[in-house]
Amino acid sequence: MNDTAIATPALSPRWPVWLVFAFLVVLPFGNAFEAPLAAMAAIGLWRLVTQPRAVLADVATRRVVALFLVIWLPMLVALPDAVNAQRSLETVLVFVRFPLAGVFIVAALKDAAARRWLISACGLLLLFWAADGLVQLIFGRDLLGFPYNGTRVSGLFNAKLTLGHVLAVASPVVYETLRRHAAGRAWPWLAVLPYLAVIVATGSRAAWVMAALAGTLYAAYRVRELPRAQRWQMLARAAAGVVALGVALALVPAVRDKAATTAGLFSGDYARANEATSLRLPIWASASRMIADHWINGVGPRGFRYAYPQYAAPGDPYIAKDPHHGPTHAHQMLLEILSETGVVGLAGLVAFYVLLARIALRLDPATAHEALPWFSAAAAAVFPLNTGLAFYASFWSATLWWFVLVAVAFSTPPATR
């Protein structure tokens, strides 16, 4: 095994990749994901302290550090003007666990067998989550008894309502798992239809956009590899599947109502457009005023809710509920970053995109086959037009960084035994 990989005679040699996988396994259950993340960060710190030269000599680790710093340093710069210094400082400090976990993940995924196992394990887990969500949609309760609320399928994620976001971002991993195990047969690909149906049935339009982006990125790479005749066959099958999926979902009242509401975006009527955005227009207007007043380094990470009352318009519906705190974030990724870390944060985000794209575009052909599903997932998670979960919040920051860290770990050729 490569000297940067993790091994111990006391445990199975596969325990590191099991720990990486454990993060995804417990993701639906409250803050349980913090346990494997903390364990990976602690071991990563130990390796960094005891083997600094070996750790920092690794190309993938250096990429992790670079990607982290361009996001984290603007957060640090925002601290002097943070409206809630304690909350912002806590956010800045807990973010440090991501590169430390990255040290562990890079080492854990040096081995080719570990990489193959992780893709299949994650793909099967995601398909199980989708099946559980489908059971909830059809029978009113999922396998653990969590009820369907009539509008949004949540599955094992229950009150979090984040099932759609995770399934959407991770969809390329499912496609890659099916590709590997289909062995040229068409029928295993039928699993894609219920998988996508569950994403749509979660009622999250942000998840719909991320699923479309992630799938497009993955398909663009795979289609390019096929002969011209097979490309058209694949595109025709995909189109037929999308049509069939659309017809089936049109029969689900909650999905049909959501689509009808979304049409209000193009109505020219403020009330309908506000409803179509899930009442986010007042939030975006307040965020714009906040940005204009704190355009350099923002109001501090996670400071949006504390600054909101100062920038809310008279009669703001959120202030009517709580005059002291506004929504937790701007519900639009670029607005969140600009309001909380300013143009410094935006510059860091642009640098992050450039670095991630350079890594993906310079992948060795032999490595790209396994790495591209993860890079497609990471790109969807950090898509700048996302309107769903908060970029700096614990759940989504941990989720998107996990995908980024795994993608970077896959970006270098695996070790040979």
FIVOMAR-324257 format. One record per residue (C-alpha): x, y, z; residue in three letters; chain; residue number from 1. Coordinates in nm, 4 decimals. Example, Ala and Ser with C-alpha at 12.3 -4.5 7.8 and 13.67 -1.06 7.14 Angstrom:
// FIVOMAR-324257
- xx,yy,zz,code,unit,pos
- 1.2300,-0.4500,0.7800,ala,A,1 .
- 1.3670,-0.1060,0.7140,ser,A,2 .
***
This chain:
// FIVOMAR-324257
- xx,yy,zz,code,unit,pos
- 0.0000,0.0000,0.0000,met,A,1 .
- 0.1130,0.3554,-0.0707,asn,A,2 .
- 0.2766,0.5145,0.2354,asp,A,3 .
- 0.0120,0.7875,0.2452,thr,A,4 .
- -0.2713,0.5369,0.2761,ala,A,5 .
- -0.4130,0.4424,0.6138,ile,A,6 .
- -0.3655,0.0925,0.7484,ala,A,7 .
- -0.3482,-0.0828,1.0815,thr,A,8 .
- -0.3013,-0.4521,1.1594,pro,A,9 .
- -0.5651,-0.4350,1.4315,ala,A,10 .
- -0.8553,-0.3615,1.1950,leu,A,11 .
- -0.9762,-0.4669,0.8535,ser,A,12 .
- -0.7742,-0.2896,0.5833,pro,A,13 .
- -1.1032,-0.1554,0.4464,arg,A,14 .
- -1.2037,0.0331,0.7632,trp,A,15 .
- -1.0983,0.3752,0.6303,pro,A,16 .
- -1.3333,0.3597,0.3321,val,A,17 .
- -1.6078,0.2299,0.5626,trp,A,18 .
- -1.5631,0.5442,0.7727,leu,A,19 .
- -1.5854,0.7618,0.4617,val,A,20 .
- -1.9044,0.5772,0.3636,phe,A,21 .
- -2.0444,0.6059,0.7173,ala,A,22 .
- -2.0899,0.9797,0.6690,phe,A,23 .
- -2.3424,0.9168,0.3926,leu,A,24 .
- -2.5108,0.6299,0.5777,val,A,25 .
- -2.6030,0.8441,0.8800,val,A,26 .
- -2.6717,1.1659,0.6862,leu,A,27 .
- -3.0522,1.1357,0.7173,pro,A,28 .
- -3.0489,1.1090,1.0952,phe,A,29 .
- -3.0210,1.4492,1.2611,gly,A,30 .
- -2.6643,1.5557,1.3279,asn,A,31 .
- -2.5318,1.2000,1.3329,ala,A,32 .
- -2.3112,1.2822,1.0328,phe,A,33 .
- -2.0949,1.4915,1.2664,glu,A,34 .
- -1.9624,1.1725,1.4335,ala,A,35 .
- -1.7871,1.0167,1.1306,pro,A,36 .
- -1.6862,1.3645,1.0138,leu,A,37 .
- -1.5251,1.4378,1.3510,ala,A,38 .
- -1.3507,1.0985,1.3505,ala,A,39 .
- -1.2091,1.1598,1.0025,met,A,40 .
- -1.0963,1.5104,1.0990,ala,A,41 .
- -0.9295,1.3833,1.4186,ala,A,42 .
- -0.7382,1.1138,1.2319,ile,A,43 .
- -0.6508,1.3642,0.9589,gly,A,44 .
- -0.5120,1.6015,1.2226,leu,A,45 .
- -0.3111,1.3194,1.3785,trp,A,46 .
- -0.1615,1.2314,1.0394,arg,A,47 .
- -0.0831,1.5958,0.9677,leu,A,48 .
- 0.0965,1.6337,1.3021,val,A,49 .
- 0.2881,1.3048,1.2857,thr,A,50 .
- 0.3596,1.2896,0.9098,gln,A,51 .
- 0.3485,1.6498,0.7834,pro,A,52 .
- 0.5859,1.6002,0.4915,arg,A,53 .
- 0.4126,1.2890,0.3599,ala,A,54 .
- 0.0698,1.4486,0.3927,val,A,55 .
- 0.1576,1.7801,0.2285,leu,A,56 .
- 0.3581,1.6100,-0.0471,ala,A,57 .
- 0.0383,1.4485,-0.1728,asp,A,58 .
- -0.1060,1.6276,-0.4775,val,A,59 .
- -0.4687,1.5575,-0.3842,ala,A,60 .
- -0.4162,1.6908,-0.0303,thr,A,61 .
- -0.2673,2.0123,-0.1643,arg,A,62 .
- -0.5721,2.0489,-0.3897,arg,A,63 .
- -0.7996,2.0047,-0.0879,val,A,64 .
- -0.6119,2.2758,0.1008,val,A,65 .
- -0.6280,2.5179,-0.1933,ala,A,66 .
- -1.0032,2.4655,-0.2438,leu,A,67 .
- -1.0653,2.5116,0.1268,phe,A,68 .
- -0.8576,2.8265,0.1678,leu,A,69 .
- -1.0318,3.0212,-0.1092,val,A,70 .
- -1.3632,2.9647,0.0717,ile,A,71 .
- -1.2388,2.9905,0.4305,trp,A,72 .
- -1.0131,3.2970,0.4121,leu,A,73 .
- -1.3031,3.5263,0.3060,pro,A,74 .
- -1.4981,3.3917,0.6037,met,A,75 .
- -1.2052,3.4939,0.8220,leu,A,76 .
- -1.1916,3.8388,0.6602,val,A,77 .
- -1.5624,3.8846,0.7368,ala,A,78 .
- -1.5149,3.8401,1.1136,leu,A,79 .
- -1.4160,4.1993,1.2064,pro,A,80 .
- -1.7509,4.3335,1.0813,asp,A,81 .
- -1.9702,4.0384,1.1776,ala,A,82 .
- -2.3060,4.1396,1.3248,val,A,83 .
- -2.2944,3.8346,1.5523,asn,A,84 .
- -1.9271,3.7766,1.6212,ala,A,85 .
- -1.9767,3.4604,1.8276,gln,A,86 .
- -2.1900,3.2818,1.5676,arg,A,87 .
- -1.9593,3.3794,1.2824,ser,A,88 .
- -1.6477,3.2764,1.4741,leu,A,89 .
- -1.8014,2.9385,1.5563,glu,A,90 .
- -1.8777,2.8855,1.1875,thr,A,91 .
- -1.5239,2.9800,1.0848,val,A,92 .
- -1.3721,2.7438,1.3399,leu,A,93 .
- -1.5902,2.4395,1.2635,val,A,94 .
- -1.5129,2.4728,0.8915,phe,A,95 .
- -1.1551,2.3680,0.9712,val,A,96 .
- -1.2788,2.0114,1.0122,arg,A,97 .
- -1.3303,1.9860,0.6353,phe,A,98 .
- -0.9653,1.9971,0.5192,pro,A,99 .
- -0.8644,1.7768,0.8124,leu,A,100 .
- -1.1277,1.5230,0.7069,ala,A,101 .
- -0.9940,1.5694,0.3554,gly,A,102 .
- -0.6509,1.4511,0.4678,val,A,103 .
- -0.8155,1.1309,0.5885,phe,A,104 .
- -1.0380,1.0831,0.2823,ile,A,105 .
- -0.7516,1.1306,0.0367,val,A,106 .
- -0.5489,0.8658,0.2174,ala,A,107 .
- -0.8467,0.6315,0.2591,ala,A,108 .
- -0.9206,0.6358,-0.1142,leu,A,109 .
- -0.5700,0.5801,-0.2452,lys,A,110 .
- -0.6465,0.2164,-0.3192,asp,A,111 .
- -0.8287,0.1272,-0.6441,ala,A,112 .
- -1.0358,-0.1407,-0.4706,ala,A,113 .
- -1.1525,0.1092,-0.2076,ala,A,114 .
- -1.2653,0.3459,-0.4822,arg,A,115 .
- -1.4610,0.0774,-0.6638,arg,A,116 .
- -1.6245,-0.0326,-0.3407,trp,A,117 .
- -1.7236,0.3217,-0.2426,leu,A,118 .
- -1.8951,0.3951,-0.5745,ile,A,119 .
- -2.1037,0.0791,-0.5610,ser,A,120 .
- -2.1829,0.1120,-0.1893,ala,A,121 .
- -2.2960,0.4732,-0.2273,cys,A,122 .
- -2.4953,0.3964,-0.5422,gly,A,123 .
- -2.6853,0.1137,-0.3764,leu,A,124 .
- -2.7494,0.3206,-0.0636,leu,A,125 .
- -2.8906,0.6055,-0.2723,leu,A,126 .
- -3.1162,0.3666,-0.4634,leu,A,127 .
- -3.2408,0.2336,-0.1305,phe,A,128 .
- -3.3201,0.5865,-0.0118,trp,A,129 .
- -3.5128,0.6486,-0.3335,ala,A,130 .
- -3.7036,0.3205,-0.2918,ala,A,131 .
- -3.7902,0.4195,0.0647,asp,A,132 .
- -3.9161,0.7550,-0.0608,gly,A,133 .
- -4.1251,0.5808,-0.3257,leu,A,134 .
- -4.2811,0.3599,-0.0576,val,A,135 .
- -4.3671,0.6745,0.1403,gln,A,136 .
- -4.5255,0.8362,-0.1662,leu,A,137 .
- -4.7370,0.5312,-0.2532,ile,A,138 .
- -4.8311,0.3995,0.0897,phe,A,139 .
- -4.8209,0.7167,0.3004,gly,A,140 .
- -4.5361,0.5954,0.5239,arg,A,141 .
- -4.1774,0.4950,0.4573,asp,A,142 .
- -4.0046,0.1804,0.5831,leu,A,143 .
- -3.9377,0.3357,0.9260,leu,A,144 .
- -4.2924,0.4664,0.9535,gly,A,145 .
- -4.2170,0.8321,0.8734,phe,A,146 .
- -4.5372,0.9787,0.7246,pro,A,147 .
- -4.5857,1.1529,0.3912,tyr,A,148 .
- -4.7052,1.5090,0.4537,asn,A,149 .
- -4.9051,1.5175,0.1317,gly,A,150 .
- -4.6799,1.7649,-0.0479,thr,A,151 .
- -4.3141,1.6652,-0.0081,arg,A,152 .
- -4.1621,1.3173,0.0066,val,A,153 .
- -3.8952,1.3107,0.2769,ser,A,154 .
- -3.8181,0.9400,0.3282,gly,A,155 .
- -3.5588,0.8632,0.5929,leu,A,156 .
- -3.4680,1.2332,0.6127,phe,A,157 .
- -3.8141,1.2951,0.7620,asn,A,158 .
- -3.8412,1.6482,0.9044,ala,A,159 .
- -3.5234,1.7650,0.7320,lys,A,160 .
- -3.6934,1.7668,0.3887,leu,A,161 .
- -3.3514,1.7326,0.2270,thr,A,162 .
- -3.3940,1.3945,0.0584,leu,A,163 .
- -3.4345,1.5566,-0.2837,gly,A,164 .
- -3.1213,1.7698,-0.2487,his,A,165 .
- -2.8997,1.4742,-0.1591,val,A,166 .
- -3.0462,1.2388,-0.4210,leu,A,167 .
- -3.0133,1.5094,-0.6866,ala,A,168 .
- -2.6513,1.5953,-0.6147,val,A,169 .
- -2.5497,1.2286,-0.5835,ala,A,170 .
- -2.7361,1.1107,-0.8946,ser,A,171 .
- -2.4173,1.0710,-1.1076,pro,A,172 .
- -2.2914,0.8157,-0.8553,val,A,173 .
- -2.6131,0.6170,-0.9079,val,A,174 .
- -2.5735,0.6372,-1.2861,tyr,A,175 .
- -2.2158,0.5145,-1.2600,glu,A,176 .
- -2.3203,0.2279,-1.0326,thr,A,177 .
- -2.5878,0.1204,-1.2817,leu,A,178 .
- -2.3448,0.1497,-1.5722,arg,A,179 .
- -2.0951,-0.0776,-1.3996,arg,A,180 .
- -2.3445,-0.3422,-1.2984,his,A,181 .
- -2.5749,-0.3327,-1.6013,ala,A,182 .
- -2.3181,-0.5244,-1.8095,ala,A,183 .
- -2.4707,-0.4004,-2.1338,gly,A,184 .
- -2.8285,-0.4800,-2.0311,arg,A,185 .
- -3.0935,-0.2106,-2.0616,ala,A,186 .
- -3.3348,-0.3151,-1.7861,trp,A,187 .
- -3.1228,-0.2073,-1.4838,pro,A,188 .
- -3.1452,0.1484,-1.6168,trp,A,189 .
- -3.5183,0.1430,-1.5491,leu,A,190 .
- -3.4227,0.2204,-1.1877,ala,A,191 .
- -3.3416,0.5747,-1.3007,val,A,192 .
- -3.7095,0.6572,-1.3560,leu,A,193 .
- -3.8329,0.5963,-0.9984,pro,A,194 .
- -3.5130,0.7542,-0.8671,tyr,A,195 .
- -3.5823,1.0773,-1.0564,leu,A,196 .
- -3.9527,1.0514,-0.9715,ala,A,197 .
- -3.8712,1.0629,-0.6013,val,A,198 .
- -3.6500,1.3704,-0.6523,ile,A,199 .
- -3.9395,1.5475,-0.8244,val,A,200 .
- -4.1866,1.4266,-0.5597,ala,A,201 .
- -3.9771,1.5856,-0.2848,thr,A,202 .
- -4.1168,1.9137,-0.4153,gly,A,203 .
- -3.7824,2.0941,-0.4088,ser,A,204 .
- -3.7238,2.2939,-0.7242,arg,A,205 .
- -3.3630,2.3459,-0.6151,ala,A,206 .
- -3.3264,1.9667,-0.6190,ala,A,207 .
- -3.4825,1.9518,-0.9657,trp,A,208 .
- -3.2235,2.1985,-1.0975,val,A,209 .
- -2.9331,2.0169,-0.9304,met,A,210 .
- -3.0512,1.6810,-1.0657,ala,A,211 .
- -3.0708,1.8241,-1.4182,ala,A,212 .
- -2.7245,1.9785,-1.3908,leu,A,213 .
- -2.5591,1.6728,-1.2368,ala,A,214 .
- -2.7191,1.4394,-1.4913,gly,A,215 .
- -2.6229,1.6629,-1.7829,thr,A,216 .
- -2.2596,1.6816,-1.6746,leu,A,217 .
- -2.2381,1.3057,-1.6299,tyr,A,218 .
- -2.4187,1.2294,-1.9580,ala,A,219 .
- -2.2046,1.4775,-2.1553,ala,A,220 .
- -1.8935,1.2854,-2.0576,tyr,A,221 .
- -2.0386,0.9406,-2.1183,arg,A,222 .
- -2.2052,1.0275,-2.4497,val,A,223 .
- -1.8777,1.1626,-2.5809,arg,A,224 .
- -1.7248,0.8157,-2.5392,glu,A,225 .
- -1.9899,0.6389,-2.7517,leu,A,226 .
- -1.9883,0.5879,-3.1301,pro,A,227 .
- -2.2123,0.8360,-3.3126,arg,A,228 .
- -2.4907,0.5817,-3.3792,ala,A,229 .
- -2.5061,0.4797,-3.0133,gln,A,230 .
- -2.5152,0.8423,-2.9029,arg,A,231 .
- -2.8474,0.8983,-3.0806,trp,A,232 .
- -2.9867,0.5748,-2.9390,gln,A,233 .
- -2.8907,0.6786,-2.5874,met,A,234 .
- -3.0381,1.0278,-2.6304,leu,A,235 .
- -3.3621,0.8833,-2.7737,ala,A,236 .
- -3.3969,0.6468,-2.4774,arg,A,237 .
- -3.3286,0.9284,-2.2344,ala,A,238 .
- -3.5892,1.1495,-2.4010,ala,A,239 .
- -3.8472,0.8695,-2.3914,ala,A,240 .
- -3.7721,0.8146,-2.0240,gly,A,241 .
- -3.8132,1.1839,-1.9428,val,A,242 .
- -4.1487,1.1946,-2.1241,val,A,243 .
- -4.2689,0.8831,-1.9433,ala,A,244 .
- -4.1543,1.0269,-1.6113,leu,A,245 .
- -4.3310,1.3558,-1.6807,gly,A,246 .
- -4.6583,1.1825,-1.7661,val,A,247 .
- -4.6425,0.9677,-1.4532,ala,A,248 .
- -4.5637,1.2595,-1.2235,leu,A,249 .
- -4.8423,1.4688,-1.3735,ala,A,250 .
- -5.0770,1.2242,-1.2014,leu,A,251 .
- -4.9353,1.3171,-0.8574,val,A,252 .
- -5.1433,1.6127,-0.7267,pro,A,253 .
- -4.8629,1.7660,-0.5169,ala,A,254 .
- -4.6218,1.7670,-0.8111,val,A,255 .
- -4.8863,1.9034,-1.0473,arg,A,256 .
- -4.9691,2.1841,-0.8041,asp,A,257 .
- -4.6007,2.2670,-0.7596,lys,A,258 .
- -4.5517,2.2940,-1.1343,ala,A,259 .
- -4.8586,2.5173,-1.1647,ala,A,260 .
- -4.7297,2.7435,-0.8872,thr,A,261 .
- -4.3880,2.7655,-1.0526,thr,A,262 .
- -4.5523,2.9035,-1.3656,ala,A,263 .
- -4.6281,3.2149,-1.1635,gly,A,264 .
- -4.2653,3.3223,-1.2072,leu,A,265 .
- -4.3517,3.4333,-1.5595,phe,A,266 .
- -4.6863,3.5931,-1.4804,ser,A,267 .
- -4.5600,3.9471,-1.4198,gly,A,268 .
- -4.7642,3.9567,-1.0992,asp,A,269 .
- -4.5645,4.0128,-0.7761,tyr,A,270 .
- -4.7920,3.8033,-0.5560,ala,A,271 .
- -4.7850,3.5062,-0.7918,arg,A,272 .
- -4.4107,3.5380,-0.8479,ala,A,273 .
- -4.3543,3.5543,-0.4723,asn,A,274 .
- -4.5623,3.2413,-0.4245,glu,A,275 .
- -4.3693,3.0708,-0.7050,ala,A,276 .
- -4.0433,3.1426,-0.5230,thr,A,277 .
- -4.1845,3.0113,-0.1934,ser,A,278 .
- -4.2180,3.3663,-0.0564,leu,A,279 .
- -3.8531,3.4510,-0.1143,arg,A,280 .
- -3.8856,3.7841,-0.2932,leu,A,281 .
- -3.8860,3.9839,0.0360,pro,A,282 .
- -3.5778,3.7876,0.1471,ile,A,283 .
- -3.3931,3.8632,-0.1762,trp,A,284 .
- -3.4864,4.2315,-0.1593,ala,A,285 .
- -3.3568,4.2556,0.1986,ser,A,286 .
- -3.0421,4.0665,0.1016,ala,A,287 .
- -2.9792,4.3159,-0.1798,ser,A,288 .
- -3.0003,4.6080,0.0627,arg,A,289 .
- -2.7727,4.4239,0.3057,met,A,290 .
- -2.5167,4.3656,0.0300,ile,A,291 .
- -2.5230,4.7312,-0.0724,ala,A,292 .
- -2.4428,4.8293,0.2874,asp,A,293 .
- -2.1777,4.5593,0.3531,his,A,294 .
- -2.0433,4.4910,0.0054,trp,A,295 .
- -1.6763,4.4424,0.0972,ile,A,296 .
- -1.6789,4.1615,0.3551,asn,A,297 .
- -2.0451,4.1114,0.4439,gly,A,298 .
- -2.2185,4.0740,0.7792,val,A,299 .
- -2.0282,3.7593,0.8763,gly,A,300 .
- -2.0908,3.3871,0.8108,pro,A,301 .
- -2.4366,3.2878,0.9379,arg,A,302 .
- -2.5043,3.6494,1.0297,gly,A,303 .
- -2.7887,3.6980,0.7816,phe,A,304 .
- -3.0710,3.6296,1.0260,arg,A,305 .
- -2.9317,3.8782,1.2784,tyr,A,306 .
- -2.8849,4.1600,1.0254,ala,A,307 .
- -3.2158,4.0976,0.8495,tyr,A,308 .
- -3.4456,4.3093,1.0716,pro,A,309 .
- -3.2383,4.6189,0.9915,gln,A,310 .
- -3.2873,4.5735,0.6162,tyr,A,311 .
- -3.6399,4.4359,0.5980,ala,A,312 .
- -3.9031,4.6522,0.4305,ala,A,313 .
- -4.2038,4.7759,0.6291,pro,A,314 .
- -4.4602,4.4991,0.6587,gly,A,315 .
- -4.2051,4.2252,0.5935,asp,A,316 .
- -4.3827,3.8931,0.6640,pro,A,317 .
- -4.0801,3.7386,0.8340,tyr,A,318 .
- -4.0338,4.0278,1.0733,ile,A,319 .
- -4.4046,4.0096,1.1518,ala,A,320 .
- -4.3375,3.6575,1.2852,lys,A,321 .
- -4.0174,3.7451,1.4712,asp,A,322 .
- -3.9068,4.1099,1.4952,pro,A,323 .
- -3.5599,4.0138,1.6206,his,A,324 .
- -3.4514,3.7512,1.3649,his,A,325 .
- -3.5067,3.7029,0.9962,gly,A,326 .
- -3.4728,3.3925,0.7763,pro,A,327 .
- -3.1625,3.1864,0.8454,thr,A,328 .
- -3.0062,3.2624,0.5049,his,A,329 .
- -3.0737,3.4392,0.1762,ala,A,330 .
- -3.2117,3.1275,0.0019,his,A,331 .
- -2.9929,3.1936,-0.2997,gln,A,332 .
- -2.6295,3.0939,-0.2934,met,A,333 .
- -2.4755,3.4044,-0.4520,leu,A,334 .
- -2.6878,3.6360,-0.2381,leu,A,335 .
- -2.5921,3.4384,0.0730,glu,A,336 .
- -2.2206,3.4644,0.0016,ile,A,337 .
- -2.2372,3.8314,-0.0992,leu,A,338 .
- -2.4402,3.9270,0.2075,ser,A,339 .
- -2.2339,3.7269,0.4564,glu,A,340 .
- -1.8784,3.7538,0.3146,thr,A,341 .
- -1.9122,4.0272,0.0510,gly,A,342 .
- -1.7181,4.0605,-0.2721,val,A,343 .
- -1.4249,3.9002,-0.0924,val,A,344 .
- -1.6352,3.5865,-0.0529,gly,A,345 .
- -1.7539,3.6078,-0.4132,leu,A,346 .
- -1.3938,3.6301,-0.5333,ala,A,347 .
- -1.3135,3.3235,-0.3262,gly,A,348 .
- -1.6081,3.1365,-0.4744,leu,A,349 .
- -1.4942,3.2217,-0.8281,val,A,350 .
- -1.1451,3.0978,-0.7392,ala,A,351 .
- -1.3028,2.7784,-0.6037,phe,A,352 .
- -1.4862,2.7194,-0.9327,tyr,A,353 .
- -1.1692,2.7812,-1.1340,val,A,354 .
- -0.9643,2.5421,-0.9200,leu,A,355 .
- -1.2311,2.2703,-0.9270,leu,A,356 .
- -1.2736,2.3039,-1.3042,ala,A,357 .
- -0.8980,2.2887,-1.3629,arg,A,358 .
- -0.8713,1.9708,-1.1581,ile,A,359 .
- -1.1618,1.8111,-1.3457,ala,A,360 .
- -1.0434,1.9147,-1.6920,leu,A,361 .
- -0.6887,1.7913,-1.6298,arg,A,362 .
- -0.7851,1.4459,-1.5073,leu,A,363 .
- -0.5840,1.1596,-1.6447,asp,A,364 .
- -0.8069,0.9603,-1.8877,pro,A,365 .
- -0.7662,0.6460,-1.6792,ala,A,366 .
- -0.8696,0.8343,-1.3649,thr,A,367 .
- -1.1520,1.0344,-1.5214,ala,A,368 .
- -1.3857,0.7339,-1.5538,his,A,369 .
- -1.4155,0.7029,-1.1764,glu,A,370 .
- -1.3652,1.0678,-1.0841,ala,A,371 .
- -1.6203,1.2347,-1.3146,leu,A,372 .
- -1.9312,1.1108,-1.1267,pro,A,373 .
- -1.7974,1.2725,-0.8107,trp,A,374 .
- -1.6967,1.5932,-0.9859,phe,A,375 .
- -2.0413,1.6128,-1.1467,ser,A,376 .
- -2.1955,1.5750,-0.8008,ala,A,377 .
- -1.9645,1.8376,-0.6504,ala,A,378 .
- -2.0420,2.0834,-0.9319,ala,A,379 .
- -2.4158,2.0423,-0.8737,ala,A,380 .
- -2.3728,2.0940,-0.4986,ala,A,381 .
- -2.1932,2.4284,-0.5467,val,A,382 .
- -2.3963,2.5485,-0.8458,phe,A,383 .
- -2.4115,2.9285,-0.8007,pro,A,384 .
- -2.7840,2.9577,-0.8811,leu,A,385 .
- -2.8892,2.7112,-0.6101,asn,A,386 .
- -3.1830,2.8403,-0.4081,thr,A,387 .
- -3.2086,2.5644,-0.1491,gly,A,388 .
- -2.9941,2.5063,0.1568,leu,A,389 .
- -2.7434,2.7423,0.3179,ala,A,390 .
- -2.3852,2.7273,0.1899,phe,A,391 .
- -2.2373,2.7968,0.5354,tyr,A,392 .
- -2.4874,2.5887,0.7379,ala,A,393 .
- -2.3694,2.2711,0.9087,ser,A,394 .
- -2.5765,2.0144,0.7161,phe,A,395 .
- -2.5284,2.1415,0.3634,trp,A,396 .
- -2.1685,2.2580,0.4069,ser,A,397 .
- -2.0763,1.9129,0.5388,ala,A,398 .
- -2.2625,1.7427,0.2548,thr,A,399 .
- -2.1165,1.9475,-0.0281,leu,A,400 .
- -1.7656,1.9330,0.1174,trp,A,401 .
- -1.7910,1.5543,0.1494,trp,A,402 .
- -1.8613,1.5304,-0.2240,phe,A,403 .
- -1.5834,1.7784,-0.3036,val,A,404 .
- -1.3326,1.5919,-0.0869,leu,A,405 .
- -1.4194,1.2539,-0.2373,val,A,406 .
- -1.3972,1.4018,-0.5882,ala,A,407 .
- -1.0507,1.5410,-0.5188,val,A,408 .
- -0.9428,1.2087,-0.3658,ala,A,409 .
- -1.0425,1.0405,-0.6943,phe,A,410 .
- -0.8520,1.2994,-0.9001,ser,A,411 .
- -0.5139,1.1273,-0.8722,thr,A,412 .
- -0.4298,0.7767,-1.0029,pro,A,413 .
- -0.4909,0.5032,-0.7447,pro,A,414 .
- -0.2010,0.3347,-0.5706,ala,A,415 .
- -0.0871,-0.0012,-0.7030,thr,A,416 .
- -0.0118,-0.2984,-0.4841,arg,A,417 .
***
